[in-house]
Amino acid sequence: MKRFKAFFKKLRLGRLKLRRQIYTMYFVALIIPLTIVGSCLVYGAVQMLNEYNMEVLKGENNRVKNLMSQLTVQAYNISDGICLNNVQKEILSQEYESASEFTNSVNARSKIDEIVFTYSQIGGIYIYTDNPTICNYKQYNIVTEEIASSSWYQTAMSQSNAFWTSIEGSSAFPHKNNNIALVRRIFLPNSDYKAVVVIRLGDAYIRSSINSMVEDAISINQDGIVYGSKSDWYGRDMFIEIDYNDGYFSNSDVIEVDGRKCFAVVSTTNLHMTNSRMYIATLNDSSYYDIQKIRDILIMILAGAILIPGILLFVFARHFTERVYLLRREMHRASRHEYDMMAKFSGNDEITEAYEDLKTMVANIKEQEAAVYSAQLKEQELRNNQQAMEYKMLASQINPHYLYNTLETIRMKSLTMGNKEVADCIKILSKTIKYVQQNTGTSVITLKKEIDHVENYLTIQKMRFGNRINYTLDIEEGLKTEQYEILPLLLQPIVENAVIHGLEHIHDEGHVGIEVYRAKGDLLEIVVKDNGKGMRPEEFAEISQKLNTPGLKLESSIGVYNICERIRLYYGEEYGIRMESVYGGGTKVTIVLPAVNVG
């Protein structure tokens, strides 16, 4: 709460006009928080959608990668059936007398036609050999100078392992887009001829197997794209920069392809039994632009949530402040004693009620001004009477020093005449008068002084009534009365009540007991009890009800009640007086005070 107060204090709203205060609070309390929260929500929603779509795209990429892994494994297994087949080796190693002899041998012994027919994923199988006695027939082809100079053929001749590469279509390859090819050398024992088999994956089969709502692109090693959802992608570089030294490279990002941004995921798969790597890219541009549309809609909603309340607040602020300014103008006129108010004030709210109160106040002021002069005369008359009363009170006061000197003179004469009892009585009376004089108007005194004053009072009463009045004072052991403070003149009226009313009909062995002790809860309790006649039940009930009614205004003074009120007003409502009385068995008054040490 303190921080908010400090914040609003820094804003210094009180220095601005009311309308500007409303606009400032609208900006601080609505625009800033709503912009911050709304921006965070929009950003979070876009990020969440981006992450979700990227995860979906990764799943699709993983599906395509698994598919291509299966196709390449099958192609390699097919190459095993060709390269390790002794019949194929004999066909390629044998020298033929004529072309017809070669074609007859192929028709009778080769199973490659059957393989191509069986495996629909195979786009074509091509065997190249430098055996000059064969001819171009079915899958068998003579190595031309163009083929012999190609990089893939030279690579096949230089290594024993199979490898995957991209081979563009030519006159020898009728399917131009069947670019993904497995190249493997066929070793011909006991022959000086060389042979290579090329197994191409069918582009149409790959396209139908992937059958994705998104777009895909595939490259092998560092070659360009060998398969793409769009035909114009073939031969282009991969869209995302690839670290070819990382055997398990993968990446996901937002990239730009052909002028359109899209989500892109690239992953790597190491092809079965070869040193070749296939890089598969999966792209989705529609989701990217869909998310952008959702972002724009959210921003428009946020802008509407800010602007629409702003327009309504602007209209309300103008209407509200105009009425406030009108009320202020009328109050200003009233402050200059111009009391001709407007007859009607628009609206039916608190401002209108304030204006009606202003009209009532002005009407009252008019009435009161008429009586001001008369009131001034009466006030002057009261002042004169007060001064006369104060003069009389001063004239009737007795000089305390004169009274003490007179009592001391009487006491000395009593001692001179040998009447010590009279002298002692005068001495105690002098102490009593002096105590009352000194502590009238005093806030607190020590408990010891108050108890001494009560003892002086009881001593005088003992001198007056003899054995009719006796008293005892019992102070808890260890309780040092000089260390506690108490309201002055608090105990004597209670003790006086016990003497006058409690022992009124006691003619012998009357007794007043005073007990002082500490109670639980850090309380100080003083008990005054007598062995008088006590109170009748109805009388006790009436007094108890008055004691338990704080703030009661009595027409006549009741000592116990006045003391109880003094305690409540000074210490609090939880302190005061408790009374117990049994008719014919005496009365007990307990004063409950906080145990306050002398400051």
N, C-alpha and C positions, 0 to 999 in steps of 0.2 A: 504494500500500500504506500509506503514511504517513497519507493522508487517511482510509482505512478505520479505521486504528488510532485516529486522533483522534476519529472519529465514534463508535466503540464506547466510547472512553474517556468521551465526553460522556454516553453512555447510562448509564454507571455501573452496568453489569450486575453487577459484583462485589458491589455493596451489596444486591442482591436475592436472595431465596431461589431455589433452583434451578428450582422450578416456575414462578415468576414470570419468571425469565430465559427459559425456554422459550416462555412466552406472549408475552413482549416481543419475542423474536426472530421468532416467528410473525407478530406484528403488523407488525414493521418489515421483515422479509425477504419476506413473502408477501402479507399483506393490502394494505399500502400500494402496492407495485409492481404487484400484480395488479389492484388497483382503478384505478390510474392508467392502466396499459396497456390493461386491459379497457375502461375508459371511453373512452379514445382510439379503440380499435378499434370499439366500438359506435357512437360518434359518427361516425367515419369511414365506417363501413358505411352508416349512415343517410343521411349527406350524399351518399355516392356513389349510393345508390338514389334519393334525392331528385333529384339532378342528372340521373341517367339518365332517370327518368320525366318530368322537366321537358323534357329534350331530345326525348323521344318525343312529348310533348304539343306541343312547338313544331313538330315535323315534321307532326303531324296538323293543327295550326292553319294551317300554310303550305299544306297540301293543300286545305283548305276555302277559304282565301283565293284560291288559284289557280282553283278551281272557280267561285267567285262572280265573279271577274274575267272569266272566259270567258262566264258567263251574262249579265252586264251588258253586255259588248261585243256579244254577239249581239242582246240586246234593243235596244241603241242602233242597230245596223245595221238591224233591223226597222223602227225608228221612222224611219230615213232613207227606207226604201221607202214609207212611208205619207206622211210630211210633204213629201217632194219629188215625189210622184206627182201629175201634172197631172189625172188622172182623179179622184182623190180631192178635189183642190181644186175641180174643176167640180161634183162631187156636192154639196159643202158650200156652194158659192157660189150655185148655181142656186135660183130661187124656183119652188115647185111649186104647181099648181092644187089638187091633192088629195093625200091620204095615199097613195092607191094609185099615183099617178104617182111619188112618192118611193120607195116600196118596189120598184116595177118597175125604177126606175133603179138602185137598190142591187143588186138581184138580177142585173141585166144587166152592170153595170160594176165593182162592187166585188170586190176579191180578198182582202178581210180574212178571210173564212171559210177560204179556202185557207191563208192564213198561220197561223191558229190551229190548223188541222188538221195542218199540216206540222211546226210547232215544238212539241213536247210540253213544253218547258220554260216555255212561255208559259201562264200561268193565265188570261189574258183580255186582250182589247184593247177599249178603250172610247174612243169619240170623243164629245166634248161640243161643242155649237155653240149659238149664240144665234139661228140662222136659224129664224124662227117657222113657216116653211112645211113643215118636216120633222116627223116623229113619232118616237117611241121605237121603233126597229126594229133588231134584231140588235145590232151594235156602236155604233149611232148613238143619241145621247140629247140631249134638250133640256136646256139649262142651267136648272136650277131656282134659286129664291132660296137654298135651302140650299147648293147647289153653288157658286153665285156668291159666297157669303159665306165659303166655305172658304178656308183659308190657302193650300193648294196651288194652287187655281184663281187666286187673286189674284196669287200669285207667278209663275205661268205667264204671266199677262197683263202683268206688269211687266218681264219679261226675255225675251230671245230665246233664251237657252241652255236646253238641256234640264237636268233635275235629277231626282235620286232622292229619294223621300220615303216615308213610311209613311202608308198610307190604310186606315183601318179599314173593315170591311165594313158595308154598309147595304142598304137595299132594292134599290139599284142594283147592289150587288156581292154576288152570291149566295155567293161563297167567302169566308167571314169571315176566314180565316187567311191569305189571299193578300195580305199587307200590303205587300210590297216592290213599289214601283211606280215606273216611269219616266214622268215628266210632261214633255210637250214641246208647245209651241204650234205650230199649223199656220197659216202665213201665207197668207191668201187675197187675192191681188192683184185689183184692180178690184172689190172687194166690201167692204161695210161690216160684214159679219159676221165673227165671231171663232170660232175652233175650237181645241180642245185634245185631244191624244191621250194616253191613259193605258195603259201596257203593264205588266201585273202579272205577276210571276214566279210560277210554280206552286209552292205550298208543298209539295205532295206530291212533285213532281219534285225539289225541293231536298233533301227528307228522304231520298228513295231514292238520290240521287246521293251525298250525304254518307255515309250508311250506316255510321256510326262506332260503335265500342264505347264511346266517350266521349260527353260531352254538349257541344253547341254552342249559342251564342247570337249573334245578329247584330243590330246597330243601325245606323241611318243618321243621319249628322250628330249632332245632339244629341237626336234622338228616342229613345223607349224601344226596347225589344227588339221587332224586327219578325219575327224567326224564333227559335224555341227548341226544344230537344229535348223540353221539357215544355210543354204547352199553357198552363199557368198562368203561364208566364214572359212571355207576350206583353203588351206595354205597360209592363212594369217597367223601371226604370232598369238600366243595365249594372252588373254586379256589382263591377267594379273601377273606381276613380276614374280618369277619363281627362283628359288635358291636350288639350283641343280646339284649342289654338293650335299644337300640334305636328303638322305634316302627315304625319309618319312615326312616330307614337306606337306604342310597343310596351312591354309589361311582362309580367313573370311573377312569381307570388307564390302563397303559400298563403292562401286566403280562406275565409270561412264563408258558405255558401249554404243557406238553409232549415234552419239548425241543424246542418249537417254541413260539416266542413272538407274542402277539396279543393284540388288543384293547379289553377292557372288561368293561361292565357296569352292575352293580348290583343294583336292587331296591327291595323294600319290599311292600307287599300288605297284609293287615289284612283281614283274611277270614271271610266271612259273618256269623254272629251270633255265632262265636266261638272265643276262645282266641288263635287260631293258626295263625301263620304267614308263608307266603310263600315268599321265596327269589328266584328271577329270575335273572339269569346271561345270558347276551348276549355277544358273543365273535366273533371276526373277525380277523383272522390272515393274510388273503390274502391282505387286505388293508394296513396292517402294512408293509408288505414286498414290496408291490407296491410303497408305499411312500419312502421306503428306496432305491428302484431302481431309482425313480425320483430324490431323493437327490444325489445319486451317479452320475447320468447323469448331473445334474446341476453343481456338483463339477468338473466333467470332462470338461464341457463347460467353466467354469471359469478358470480352469488350461490352457485350450487351448487358451483362450483370453489373458492369461498372457504370455504363453510360445511362441506362434507363433509370436507376435510382438517382443518378446525378441530376437528370432533367427534372424528375419529380421533386427532388430536394431543392433545386433552384427555384421552381415555381412556389413551393411551400415557404422557402426562406423569404422570398420577396413579400408574399402575403403576410407572413408572421411578423417580419420586422417592421413592415409598414404600420401594422396595428400597435406594435410596441412603441415605435416612434411617435405615433399619435397619442398614446397614453402618456409617454414622457412629456410631450408638449403640453398636455393638459395639467400634468403635475407641476411643470415648470411655471405655468400661468398661476396655479394655485399658490406656489411658493412666493410669487410676487403680489399676493393678495388680490389677484384677479379671479373672482369667484363665479363668473358667468360661464358655466360649463356647457358642453354640448348636450343636447337633449337625448341623443341616442348613439350607442356605440355598437358597431357590427360584431356579430359573433355571439357564441353562447358558451364560452370556455372560461378558464381561469383569468385570462386577461380582461374579459368583460366583467367578471366578478370583481377584479381589482379596480376597474374603473367605477363600478357601482359603489365599492367601498370608499373610493376617493370622493365620489359625490356625497356619500353619507358623512364622511369626515369633514368636507367643506361646509356642509349644512350645520354640523355640530360646531364647527369653528365660528360660523356666523352667530349662532346662538350664544356661544361662550364669550365672544368678544363683547356682546351686549352687557354681559354681567362682569366683565373684567374690572371696570372701575369700582363697582360695588364690592367686589371681592377684595380689591386693594384696600378699600376703606376698612373692611372687616379685619383684614390681616394687620393693618396698622393698629386697630383697636386691641386685637389679641396681643400684639407685641407690648403695648402699653400695660395691659393687665398682667402679662408675664413678668415684666420688669417690676411692677408693684409687688407681686407675689414673692419674687426673688429677694426684694429688699426686706420684706417682712420676715422671710426665712432667715436671712442673714442677721437681722436684728434679734431674732429669737434664739439664735445659737449661743451655746455656753462655751466659753473658752476652755478647751480640754486642760490646759495648764492650770487654770484657775480651779477647775474641779479636782484635779489630782492634788494640788497644793492644799486645798481645803480638807480633803479626806486625810491627807498626811498629818495636818495640824490636829484633827480630831483623834487620830490614832496615837499621836505623841502625848496628848493630854490624858488619854485613857491609860497609857503606860505609866504616866506620872502619878495618876490616881490609883495605880495598882490593879486596874481592870484589864488583865491581859487577854481575856476571851473577847472583849469588845474590840481591842486593838487588832487581834488576829482576824476577826471578822471583817473589819474595815480594810485590812491589808489584802485579804482575798477578794473583796468586792472591788478594790482598786485594780487588782490584776485582771479581774473579769472585764471591767469597763475598758481597760487599756487594750486587752486582747481584741474586743469587739471593735474598738476605734481603729486599731492598726490594721485589721484584716477585712474591714468593710471595703469592697472593691478589689481585694487581692484575689488572684486567680487560684493559686494553690499554696498550701503550707505543708509542713511535715506532720505525719500522723502523731508524733510525740506531742507537738504543741496542741493539737486538737484534743488529745486525751487529757493533757494537763488542764486545759480549759474546762473539760467535763468534770474532772476531779474537783476543781475549784467550785464549780456550781453545786456539786453534790455535798461538798464540805459545808457550804453556806446553808443548804437545805437541812443538813444534819444538825447544824447549830440551831436552826429555827424549830425543828420538830422533834429533836431528841431521838428516842428509841423508836419513834414511829417510822422513821426512814433509815434504812441501812443499805449499804451497797458493797459490792465486790467487783474487782477488776482483775480479769484472768487473761493474760497475754501469753500466746504460745511460746514455749521455750525455744530460745534461739532466734526469735523474731525481733529484729532491731527496729523499733518504731521510728527512729530518727532517719532511717534509710528509705522510707516510703513517703510519698506525697499524696495529699488528699485535698478535696475542696474545703475551704474554711467554713466554719459555723455549720457543719453537716451533722455532727453527733449530738450537740447540746439540745436542739429542738426535739430529737427523738427521746432523749433521756428526760427532758422536761415533760413530754407527753406521758411517759411512764410514771413520773412523780405526781403530776396534777390529776391525770385521768385514771391511771392504773391503780394508784394508792389512795384514791379519793375517799373511799369508805374504810380504809385500814387505820385502826387506831393504835395498833401495837405490832411490832415485829414486821413492819413493811420492808420489802427487800427489792432492790434493783440490781440485776447482774449484767455485767458487760464482759463479753468475750471477743478476743481478737485473734484470728488465726489465718493461715494460708490454706486455700482449698485447691482441688484439682483444676487443671486448666489455667494455671497461673492467675488465680483469683485471690482477692483479699476479702474476707467476710468479717463483718462486725455485727455481733448479736447483742441486742438489748432486750432483756426480759424482766417481767415483774411478777409478783405473786398476788396481784390485785384481783378484782372481781371478774375481769375479762369482759367480753362483749357478747351481746345477744346475737344469735345466728343471723337475723335480718339486718342488724346493724353492721356486723362483720361482712356480710355479702355486699352491702351497699358500698362500704369503703373499699373492698377488694375490687369491685367493678370499676370504681373510679381510678384506682391505682393501675389497673390494666388497660386504661384508655388514655393513650398519649395525646397531648395537645388539648386536653379538656380545659375549657374556660369556666372557672367557678365564680359564682357571685360572691361567695365568702371564702376567706382564706382557710385552707386546711394544711397544717404544717407538714404532715407526712407526705401528702400528695405533692406539695411544692418541692420538698427535698427530692422526691422520686423524679420529678420533672427536671430538676437541676442535674441529677446524675445522668438521665437519658440524653439531655441536650449536650452535656460536656463529653461523656464517655461513649455514648451509643445506646441503641435500643436494647441490646442484649444485657445491659446492666440496670440496676434499680433496687427495689425493695420488695421483700417477701414478708408477709404477715401470717401469723398463726394465733388464734385466740380460742380459748375454751371458757364458756360462761361459768364463772365461779372458780376458774383455775388459772387465770392470768393471761397475759399477752406476750407474744414473742415477735420481735421485729428483727429481720436480718437484712443488713445493707450489703449488697454485692457490688464490688468495685474491681477494676483491674489492678494487679499488683505492679504499680508504676514506681520505679526507683527514682530517687531524687536526682534531678539533672544537675 
